[in-house]
Amino acid sequence: MREARPARVFRVTGSVVLFVLCALVAAALLIDAAVRSGGAQALLLAPWMLLVLWAVYVVGIASDVRADRSGVHVQNLLHRTWIPWSRVKRIAMRWQLELTLDDGVVVRCFGSPARSRPRRIGPERTREDGNETAEDGIARMQRLRLDAEIQPDAVVVRTWDWASIIALAVLVVWAAVAVFATR
């Protein structure tokens, strides 16, 4: 029996860095607002900056592709799809990763891996000297699919990211309260 490995996460490159930079700028602006005009004014400004941070989080960090031996989990913005490998007929790369299911439905992965550029080979090296871990995400997903546990009766599950939706609702209500408090 094989050991269970954690899911392989494919995320948009640089998304965590962008989120951290946005969070630092938002924190600096909120601290500045609190120092200059007080905590109450900072609380009125906070939902707008947090809405921007929420958008960066949903687009860059929450949108990803996670794959393991049982299947692939795709999150596109607020929509989640879990697909067992037995339902995947084709893995392709166009503008983003596309999974074609056995019923003809194509699932496009917004936050997905991209093909890496071919590596340049130095004058003293051959292709065999290259790093084996430099393979692209598509090849890793193909290997996971080949090692998959076959589940012929598995179904595709589509859900919503309720935690992010609730966070958005709280921020929208907070922003509405801030607007009504200032008028």
ROGURO-69641 format. One record per atom (N, C-alpha, C): x, y, z; atom name; residue number from 1; chain; residue in three letters. Coordinates in steps of 0.02 Angstrom, whole numbers, plus 50000, padded with zeros to 5 digits. Last residue first. Layout:
! residues N
      X      Y      Z  atom    n  chain  res
      X      Y      Z    CA  NUM      A  ala
...
This chain:
! residues 183
      X      Y      Z  atom    n  chain  res
  48870  53011  50333     N  183      A  arg
  48823  53057  50300    CA  183      A  arg
  48777  53089  50348     C  183      A  arg
  48947  52921  50401     N  182      A  thr
  48980  52983  50380    CA  182      A  thr
  48932  53032  50347     C  182      A  thr
  48865  52814  50423     N  181      A  ala
  48891  52849  50481    CA  181      A  ala
  48922  52916  50462     C  181      A  ala
  48843  52762  50295     N  180      A  phe
  48787  52794  50330    CA  180      A  phe
  48811  52833  50391     C  180      A  phe
  48973  52712  50269     N  179      A  val
  48944  52764  50226    CA  179      A  val
  48888  52800  50262     C  179      A  val
  48986  52617  50371     N  178      A  ala
  49034  52672  50368    CA  178      A  ala
  49006  52729  50325     C  178      A  ala
  48885  52528  50335     N  177      A  val
  48880  52564  50399    CA  177      A  val
  48926  52624  50399     C  177      A  val
  48941  52483  50214     N  176      A  ala
  48876  52519  50214    CA  176      A  ala
  48867  52558  50278     C  176      A  ala
  49055  52418  50263     N  175      A  ala
  49063  52476  50219    CA  175      A  ala
  48998  52517  50216     C  175      A  ala
  48992  52315  50335     N  174      A  trp
  49036  52362  50370    CA  174      A  trp
  49045  52426  50328     C  174      A  trp
  48931  52248  50228     N  173      A  val
  48890  52278  50281    CA  173      A  val
  48930  52330  50319     C  173      A  val
  49047  52208  50160     N  172      A  val
  48998  52251  50127    CA  172      A  val
  48953  52285  50178     C  172      A  val
  49108  52125  50256     N  171      A  leu
  49142  52186  50234    CA  171      A  leu
  49094  52234  50199     C  171      A  leu
  49011  52023  50265     N  170      A  val
  49028  52062  50325    CA  170      A  val
  49061  52128  50304     C  170      A  val
  49016  51974  50133     N  169      A  ala
  48954  52002  50159    CA  169      A  ala
  48968  52046  50220     C  169      A  ala
  49148  51925  50129     N  168      A  leu
  49128  51980  50085    CA  168      A  leu
  49065  52013  50111     C  168      A  leu
  49137  51822  50223     N  167      A  ala
  49184  51877  50235    CA  167      A  ala
  49166  51937  50192     C  167      A  ala
  49047  51741  50153     N  166      A  ile
  49026  51770  50216    CA  166      A  ile
  49071  51829  50234     C  166      A  ile
  49130  51705  50045     N  165      A  ile
  49067  51741  50032    CA  165      A  ile
  49042  51775  50096     C  165      A  ile
  49232  51636  50109     N  164      A  ser
  49248  51698  50074    CA  164      A  ser
  49185  51739  50060     C  164      A  ser
  49156  51528  50159     N  163      A  ala
  49194  51570  50205    CA  163      A  ala
  49211  51637  50172     C  163      A  ala
  49104  51465  50043     N  162      A  trp
  49059  51502  50088    CA  162      A  trp
  49097  51546  50137     C  162      A  trp
  49134  51439  49894     N  161      A  asp
  49180  51454  49949    CA  161      A  asp
  49141  51498  49999     C  161      A  asp
  49021  51313  49832     N  160      A  trp
  49044  51382  49837    CA  160      A  trp
  49092  51389  49896     C  160      A  trp
  49035  51165  49729     N  159      A  thr
  49012  51202  49787    CA  159      A  thr
  49037  51274  49782     C  159      A  thr
  49020  51012  49647     N  158      A  arg
  49027  51085  49637    CA  158      A  arg
  48996  51120  49698     C  158      A  arg
  49093  50860  49613     N  157      A  val
  49058  50899  49664    CA  157      A  val
  49073  50973  49653     C  157      A  val
  49072  50721  49512     N  156      A  val
  49101  50787  49516    CA  156      A  val
  49059  50828  49565     C  156      A  val
  49079  50554  49580     N  155      A  val
  49044  50609  49549    CA  155      A  val
  49083  50674  49557     C  155      A  val
  49125  50383  49552     N  154      A  ala
  49136  50448  49583    CA  154      A  ala
  49102  50504  49544     C  154      A  ala
  49123  50255  49504     N  153      A  asp
  49059  50287  49518    CA  153      A  asp
  49066  50355  49552     C  153      A  asp
  49258  50215  49488     N  152      A  pro
  49214  50221  49429    CA  152      A  pro
  49148  50257  49442     C  152      A  pro
  49400  50257  49541     N  151      A  gln
  49334  50261  49572    CA  151      A  gln
  49283  50269  49516     C  151      A  gln
  49566  50215  49561     N  150      A  ile
  49509  50213  49515    CA  150      A  ile
  49444  50210  49555     C  150      A  ile
  49687  50323  49614     N  149      A  glu
  49645  50267  49637    CA  149      A  glu
  49582  50269  49595     C  149      A  glu
  49823  50370  49505     N  148      A  ala
  49758  50380  49538    CA  148      A  ala
  49726  50315  49561     C  148      A  ala
  49938  50383  49437     N  147      A  asp
  49942  50347  49501    CA  147      A  asp
  49875  50347  49538     C  147      A  asp
  49898  50462  49330     N  146      A  leu
  49918  50393  49317    CA  146      A  leu
  49921  50351  49380     C  146      A  leu
  49878  50582  49398     N  145      A  arg
  49821  50548  49365    CA  145      A  arg
  49837  50475  49351     C  145      A  arg
  50007  50614  49436     N  144      A  leu
  49956  50602  49487    CA  144      A  leu
  49897  50564  49458     C  144      A  leu
  50061  50634  49307     N  143      A  arg
  50086  50580  49350    CA  143      A  arg
  50037  50563  49405     C  143      A  arg
  49987  50746  49267     N  142      A  gln
  49981  50684  49229    CA  142      A  gln
  50006  50624  49270     C  142      A  gln
  50035  50840  49359     N  141      A  met
  49965  50820  49363    CA  141      A  met
  49954  50755  49324     C  141      A  met
  50167  50850  49316     N  140      A  arg
  50154  50825  49384    CA  140      A  arg
  50082  50802  49390     C  140      A  arg
  50146  50904  49189     N  139      A  ala
  50176  50838  49195    CA  139      A  ala
  50164  50808  49264     C  139      A  ala
  50095  51028  49227     N  138      A  ile
  50054  50982  49188    CA  138      A  ile
  50081  50911  49194     C  138      A  ile
  50201  51095  49291     N  137      A  gly
  50143  51072  49329    CA  137      A  gly
  50100  51022  49292     C  137      A  gly
  50363  51040  49225     N  136      A  asp
  50307  51087  49235    CA  136      A  asp
  50249  51054  49272     C  136      A  asp
  50520  50998  49304     N  135      A  glu
  50464  50984  49260    CA  135      A  glu
  50405  51031  49274     C  135      A  glu
  50626  51010  49387     N  134      A  ala
  50609  51069  49347    CA  134      A  ala
  50551  51057  49300     C  134      A  ala
  50671  50899  49449     N  133      A  thr
  50615  50934  49481    CA  133      A  thr
  50594  50995  49442     C  133      A  thr
  50782  50859  49379     N  132      A  glu
  50720  50823  49368    CA  132      A  glu
  50660  50859  49398     C  132      A  glu
  50893  50967  49300     N  131      A  asn
  50860  50952  49363    CA  131      A  asn
  50794  50918  49350     C  131      A  asn
  51006  50901  49175     N  130      A  gly
  50957  50948  49202    CA  130      A  gly
  50926  50923  49267     C  130      A  gly
  51086  50812  49113     N  129      A  asp
  51113  50843  49174    CA  129      A  asp
  51062  50889  49207     C  129      A  asp
  51024  50779  48997     N  128      A  glu
  51019  50731  49052    CA  128      A  glu
  51045  50759  49117     C  128      A  glu
  51061  50880  48910     N  127      A  arg
  50993  50879  48935    CA  127      A  arg
  50985  50832  48995     C  127      A  arg
  51228  50931  48960     N  126      A  thr
  51181  50897  48916    CA  126      A  thr
  51112  50899  48948     C  126      A  thr
  51351  51062  48969     N  125      A  arg
  51300  51018  48997    CA  125      A  arg
  51259  50985  48942     C  125      A  arg
  51436  51161  48929     N  124      A  glu
  51467  51102  48957    CA  124      A  glu
  51416  51051  48980     C  124      A  glu
  51353  51269  48887     N  123      A  pro
  51397  51236  48839    CA  123      A  pro
  51428  51171  48864     C  123      A  pro
  51187  51247  48960     N  122      A  gly
  51253  51278  48955    CA  122      A  gly
  51297  51239  48907     C  122      A  gly
  51025  51259  48903     N  121      A  ile
  51078  51212  48922    CA  121      A  ile
  51144  51246  48909     C  121      A  ile
  50879  51332  48965     N  120      A  arg
  50938  51337  48922    CA  120      A  arg
  50991  51289  48949     C  120      A  arg
  50721  51252  48978     N  119      A  arg
  50782  51277  49009    CA  119      A  arg
  50838  51281  48958     C  119      A  arg
  50566  51309  48915     N  118      A  pro
  50622  51261  48911    CA  118      A  pro
  50685  51292  48940     C  118      A  pro
  50453  51373  49038     N  117      A  arg
  50492  51381  48977    CA  117      A  arg
  50547  51329  48975     C  117      A  arg
  50315  51279  49103     N  116      A  ser
  50378  51316  49112    CA  116      A  ser
  50413  51321  49045     C  116      A  ser
  50143  51304  49094     N  115      A  arg
  50201  51268  49068    CA  115      A  arg
  50263  51311  49079     C  115      A  arg
  50065  51338  49250     N  114      A  ala
  50079  51355  49180    CA  114      A  ala
  50139  51315  49158     C  114      A  ala
  49930  51299  49363     N  113      A  pro
  50000  51298  49341    CA  113      A  pro
  50006  51317  49268     C  113      A  pro
  49800  51419  49407     N  112      A  ser
  49826  51353  49389    CA  112      A  ser
  49899  51357  49370     C  112      A  ser
  49663  51488  49434     N  111      A  gly
  49726  51490  49471    CA  111      A  gly
  49762  51424  49460     C  111      A  gly
  49565  51441  49339     N  110      A  phe
  49589  51511  49341    CA  110      A  phe
  49657  51516  49375     C  110      A  phe
  49538  51313  49238     N  109      A  cys
  49566  51326  49304    CA  109      A  cys
  49598  51394  49305     C  109      A  cys
  49393  51252  49165     N  108      A  arg
  49451  51295  49157    CA  108      A  arg
  49474  51317  49226     C  108      A  arg
  49325  51106  49118     N  107      A  val
  49334  51146  49178    CA  107      A  val
  49399  51185  49168     C  107      A  val
  49212  51055  49000     N  106      A  val
  49280  51078  49009    CA  106      A  val
  49282  51124  49070     C  106      A  val
  49115  50910  48971     N  105      A  val
  49121  50975  49005    CA  105      A  val
  49194  50992  49013     C  105      A  val
  49112  50780  48923     N  104      A  gly
  49124  50834  48876    CA  104      A  gly
  49130  50903  48907     C  104      A  gly
  49105  50680  49014     N  103      A  asp
  49042  50700  48984    CA  103      A  asp
  49049  50760  48938     C  103      A  asp
  49235  50667  49062     N  102      A  asp
  49209  50614  49018    CA  102      A  asp
  49142  50631  48987     C  102      A  asp
  49312  50831  49051     N  101      A  leu
  49282  50775  49086    CA  101      A  leu
  49254  50725  49036     C  101      A  leu
  49461  50916  49036     N  100      A  thr
  49403  50893  48999    CA  100      A  thr
  49377  50830  49033     C  100      A  thr
  49533  51052  49108     N   99      A  leu
  49519  50981  49120    CA   99      A  leu
  49456  50963  49082     C   99      A  leu
  49657  51168  49074     N   98      A  glu
  49589  51146  49058    CA   98      A  glu
  49584  51071  49070     C   98      A  glu
  49752  51306  49130     N   97      A  leu
  49741  51234  49132    CA   97      A  leu
  49668  51218  49117     C   97      A  leu
  49748  51441  49012     N   96      A  gln
  49755  51414  49079    CA   96      A  gln
  49743  51339  49074     C   96      A  gln
  49760  51448  48878     N   95      A  trp
  49779  51508  48916    CA   95      A  trp
  49787  51490  48990     C   95      A  trp
  49793  51286  48882     N   94      A  arg
  49782  51338  48831    CA   94      A  arg
  49805  51403  48864     C   94      A  arg
  49836  51126  48915     N   93      A  met
  49853  51195  48932    CA   93      A  met
  49838  51239  48872     C   93      A  met
  49744  50983  48976     N   92      A  ala
  49776  51023  48923    CA   92      A  ala
  49791  51093  48949     C   92      A  ala
  49695  50824  49004     N   91      A  ile
  49725  50881  49038    CA   91      A  ile
  49763  50920  48985     C   91      A  ile
  49553  50721  48988     N   90      A  arg
  49607  50757  48955    CA   90      A  arg
  49630  50814  48999     C   90      A  arg
  49463  50655  49068     N   89      A  lys
  49484  50622  49006    CA   89      A  lys
  49544  50656  48974     C   89      A  lys
  49414  50626  49231     N   88      A  val
  49456  50669  49188    CA   88      A  val
  49479  50630  49128     C   88      A  val
  49352  50533  49310     N   87      A  arg
  49309  50574  49267    CA   87      A  arg
  49349  50618  49219     C   87      A  arg
  49451  50480  49388     N   86      A  ser
  49417  50435  49342    CA   86      A  ser
  49371  50472  49294     C   86      A  ser
  49491  50581  49473     N   85      A  trp
  49531  50568  49414    CA   85      A  trp
  49496  50523  49364     C   85      A  trp
  49354  50687  49525     N   84      A  pro
  49394  50625  49533    CA   84      A  pro
  49432  50611  49468     C   84      A  pro
  49350  50853  49564     N   83      A  ile
  49343  50807  49508    CA   83      A  ile
  49385  50745  49522     C   83      A  ile
  49268  50985  49637     N   82      A  trp
  49310  50927  49651    CA   82      A  trp
  49296  50876  49597     C   82      A  trp
  49264  51158  49630     N   81      A  thr
  49246  51097  49595    CA   81      A  thr
  49295  51043  49615     C   81      A  thr
  49202  51315  49688     N   80      A  arg
  49246  51257  49698    CA   80      A  arg
  49219  51197  49660     C   80      A  arg
  49202  51488  49665     N   79      A  his
  49171  51425  49646    CA   79      A  his
  49222  51368  49652     C   79      A  his
  49262  51609  49681     N   78      A  leu
  49221  51585  49736    CA   78      A  leu
  49190  51516  49723     C   78      A  leu
  49397  51582  49586     N   77      A  leu
  49369  51637  49626    CA   77      A  leu
  49328  51607  49683     C   77      A  leu
  49400  51420  49569     N   76      A  asn
  49400  51478  49525    CA   76      A  asn
  49361  51533  49561     C   76      A  asn
  49480  51282  49623     N   75      A  gln
  49442  51339  49648    CA   75      A  gln
  49453  51397  49601     C   75      A  gln
  49480  51109  49608     N   74      A  val
  49489  51172  49572    CA   74      A  val
  49448  51226  49605     C   74      A  val
  49556  50963  49647     N   73      A  his
  49510  51013  49675    CA   73      A  his
  49527  51080  49642     C   73      A  his
  49565  50799  49585     N   72      A  val
  49589  50868  49581    CA   72      A  val
  49535  50915  49606     C   72      A  val
  49599  50640  49663     N   71      A  gly
  49568  50685  49615    CA   71      A  gly
  49599  50754  49617     C   71      A  gly
  49676  50548  49733     N   70      A  ser
  49604  50536  49727    CA   70      A  ser
  49571  50580  49675     C   70      A  ser
  49808  50590  49737     N   69      A  arg
  49794  50527  49703    CA   69      A  arg
  49719  50515  49694     C   69      A  arg
  49788  50768  49710     N   68      A  asp
  49818  50712  49744    CA   68      A  asp
  49797  50648  49707     C   68      A  asp
  49793  50944  49686     N   67      A  ala
  49786  50877  49658    CA   67      A  ala
  49820  50826  49703     C   67      A  ala
  49722  51099  49675     N   66      A  arg
  49754  51051  49720    CA   66      A  arg
  49740  50982  49693     C   66      A  arg
  49733  51259  49615     N   65      A  val
  49719  51191  49595    CA   65      A  val
  49758  51146  49643     C   65      A  val
  49653  51416  49660     N   64      A  asp
  49710  51371  49649    CA   64      A  asp
  49685  51303  49626     C   64      A  asp
  49607  51557  49734     N   63      A  ser
  49600  51524  49669    CA   63      A  ser
  49663  51481  49656     C   63      A  ser
  49659  51611  49851     N   62      A  ala
  49606  51560  49855    CA   62      A  ala
  49597  51523  49789     C   62      A  ala
  49758  51700  49797     N   61      A  ile
  49775  51647  49843    CA   61      A  ile
  49722  51592  49845     C   61      A  ile
  49706  51790  49697     N   60      A  gly
  49774  51764  49695    CA   60      A  gly
  49787  51704  49738     C   60      A  gly
  49567  51816  49714     N   59      A  val
  49595  51807  49647    CA   59      A  val
  49663  51771  49649     C   59      A  val
  49553  51823  49853     N   58      A  val
  49510  51778  49814    CA   58      A  val
  49540  51765  49746     C   58      A  val
  49652  51920  49889     N   57      A  tyr
  49653  51853  49917    CA   57      A  tyr
  49613  51804  49872     C   57      A  tyr
  49609  52033  49820     N   56      A  val
  49675  52005  49805    CA   56      A  val
  49680  51933  49830     C   56      A  val
  49485  52051  49885     N   55      A  ala
  49488  52037  49813    CA   55      A  ala
  49555  52007  49793     C   55      A  ala
  49528  52078  50015     N   54      A  trp
  49485  52020  50003    CA   54      A  trp
  49488  52001  49929     C   54      A  trp
  49595  52198  49995     N   53      A  leu
  49632  52139  50017    CA   53      A  leu
  49593  52075  50004     C   53      A  leu
  49483  52277  49962     N   52      A  val
  49537  52268  49913    CA   52      A  val
  49578  52206  49931     C   52      A  val
  49415  52268  50083     N   51      A  leu
  49383  52243  50022    CA   51      A  leu
  49435  52231  49967     C   51      A  leu
  49504  52333  50167     N   50      A  leu
  49494  52261  50176    CA   50      A  leu
  49458  52230  50116     C   50      A  leu
  49487  52463  50124     N   49      A  met
  49552  52430  50114    CA   49      A  met
  49546  52355  50122     C   49      A  met
  49355  52478  50164     N   48      A  trp
  49373  52488  50093    CA   48      A  trp
  49440  52455  50079     C   48      A  trp
  49350  52459  50303     N   47      A  pro
  49317  52411  50258    CA   47      A  pro
  49338  52418  50185     C   47      A  pro
  49430  52571  50360     N   46      A  ala
  49454  52501  50357    CA   46      A  ala
  49417  52456  50307     C   46      A  ala
  49371  52694  50378     N   45      A  leu
  49411  52682  50317    CA   45      A  leu
  49429  52609  50306     C   45      A  leu
  49310  52683  50501     N   44      A  leu
  49268  52700  50444    CA   44      A  leu
  49305  52689  50377     C   44      A  leu
  49419  52657  50582     N   43      A  leu
  49368  52605  50575    CA   43      A  leu
  49321  52619  50517     C   43      A  leu
  49481  52781  50574     N   42      A  ala
  49515  52723  50545    CA   42      A  ala
  49466  52666  50535     C   42      A  ala
  49391  52857  50647     N   41      A  gln
  49399  52870  50576    CA   41      A  gln
  49434  52812  50540     C   41      A  gln
  49415  52799  50773     N   40      A  ala
  49348  52797  50743    CA   40      A  ala
  49351  52809  50668     C   40      A  ala
  49549  52827  50804     N   39      A  gly
  49528  52759  50790    CA   39      A  gly
  49461  52754  50757     C   39      A  gly
  49619  52976  50726     N   38      A  gly
  49588  52937  50778    CA   38      A  gly
  49563  52869  50755     C   38      A  gly
  49694  53046  50633     N   37      A  ser
  49625  53068  50646    CA   37      A  ser
  49587  53025  50696     C   37      A  ser
  49830  53002  50638     N   36      A  arg
  49812  53070  50617    CA   36      A  arg
  49742  53092  50638     C   36      A  arg
  49826  52868  50682     N   35      A  val
  49869  52917  50716    CA   35      A  val
  49847  52988  50700     C   35      A  val
  49737  52809  50592     N   34      A  ala
  49723  52807  50665    CA   34      A  ala
  49763  52859  50702     C   34      A  ala
  49802  52830  50471     N   33      A  ala
  49736  52860  50482    CA   33      A  ala
  49719  52861  50556     C   33      A  ala
  49918  52752  50494     N   32      A  asp
  49924  52824  50481    CA   32      A  asp
  49857  52859  50494     C   32      A  asp
  49857  52627  50502     N   31      A  ile
  49894  52654  50560    CA   31      A  ile
  49902  52729  50553     C   31      A  ile
  49807  52617  50371     N   30      A  leu
  49762  52617  50428    CA   30      A  leu
  49795  52644  50492     C   30      A  leu
  49927  52618  50296     N   29      A  leu
  49876  52670  50287    CA   29      A  leu
  49827  52674  50345     C   29      A  leu
  49989  52501  50345     N   28      A  ala
  50022  52566  50353    CA   28      A  ala
  49971  52623  50345     C   28      A  ala
  49895  52404  50305     N   27      A  ala
  49909  52415  50377    CA   27      A  ala
  49942  52482  50388     C   27      A  ala
  49904  52419  50165     N   26      A  ala
  49840  52432  50199    CA   26      A  ala
  49851  52444  50273     C   26      A  ala
  50038  52380  50145     N   25      A  val
  50016  52448  50126    CA   25      A  val
  49951  52465  50162     C   25      A  val
  50030  52247  50192     N   24      A  leu
  50075  52295  50224    CA   24      A  leu
  50056  52367  50208     C   24      A  leu
  49939  52193  50101     N   23      A  ala
  49923  52194  50172    CA   23      A  ala
  49967  52244  50209     C   23      A  ala
  50011  52204  49981     N   22      A  cys
  49948  52241  49989    CA   22      A  cys
  49928  52246  50063     C   22      A  cys
  50117  52115  50012     N   21      A  leu
  50131  52186  49998    CA   21      A  leu
  50068  52228  50007     C   21      A  leu
  50045  51995  50026     N   20      A  val
  50083  52022  50083    CA   20      A  val
  50097  52096  50072     C   20      A  val
  49994  51981  49895     N   19      A  phe
  49948  51987  49952    CA   19      A  phe
  49984  52018  50012     C   19      A  phe
  50112  51968  49820     N   18      A  leu
  50067  52024  49807    CA   18      A  leu
  50020  52034  49866     C   18      A  leu
  50159  51847  49875     N   17      A  val
  50199  51909  49881    CA   17      A  val
  50155  51970  49871     C   17      A  val
  50060  51760  49835     N   16      A  val
  50071  51771  49906    CA   16      A  val
  50110  51835  49917     C   16      A  val
  50073  51765  49694     N   15      A  ser
  50012  51788  49726    CA   15      A  ser
  50021  51801  49801     C   15      A  ser
  50182  51714  49626     N   14      A  gly
  50186  51782  49651    CA   14      A  gly
  50124  51806  49688     C   14      A  gly
  50093  51605  49521     N   13      A  thr
  50157  51627  49545    CA   13      A  thr
  50155  51700  49567     C   13      A  thr
  49948  51525  49573     N   12      A  val
  49976  51576  49529    CA   12      A  val
  50040  51603  49560     C   12      A  val
  49975  51354  49621     N   11      A  arg
  49949  51420  49633    CA   11      A  arg
  49981  51469  49584     C   11      A  arg
  49945  51194  49660     N   10      A  phe
  49968  51234  49604    CA   10      A  phe
  49935  51302  49611     C   10      A  phe
  49987  51077  49780     N    9      A  val
  49951  51139  49768    CA    9      A  val
  49985  51176  49710     C    9      A  val
  49956  50910  49810     N    8      A  arg
  50002  50956  49777    CA    8      A  arg
  49963  51018  49758     C    8      A  arg
  49909  50841  49966     N    7      A  ala
  49890  50866  49900    CA    7      A  ala
  49942  50914  49874     C    7      A  ala
  50021  50724  50044     N    6      A  pro
  49978  50783  50045    CA    6      A  pro
  49964  50807  49974     C    6      A  pro
  50006  50547  50021     N    5      A  arg
  50045  50609  50014    CA    5      A  arg
  49997  50668  50018     C    5      A  arg
  50003  50394  50099     N    4      A  ala
  49962  50452  50078    CA    4      A  ala
  50006  50513  50077     C    4      A  ala
  50097  50261  50030     N    3      A  glu
  50087  50310  50082    CA    3      A  glu
  50045  50367  50055     C    3      A  glu
  50024  50112  49962     N    2      A  arg
  50063  50173  49956    CA    2      A  arg
  50048  50220  50014     C    2      A  arg
  50042  49940  50000     N    1      A  met
  50000  50000  50000    CA    1      A  met
  50044  50062  50000     C    1      A  met
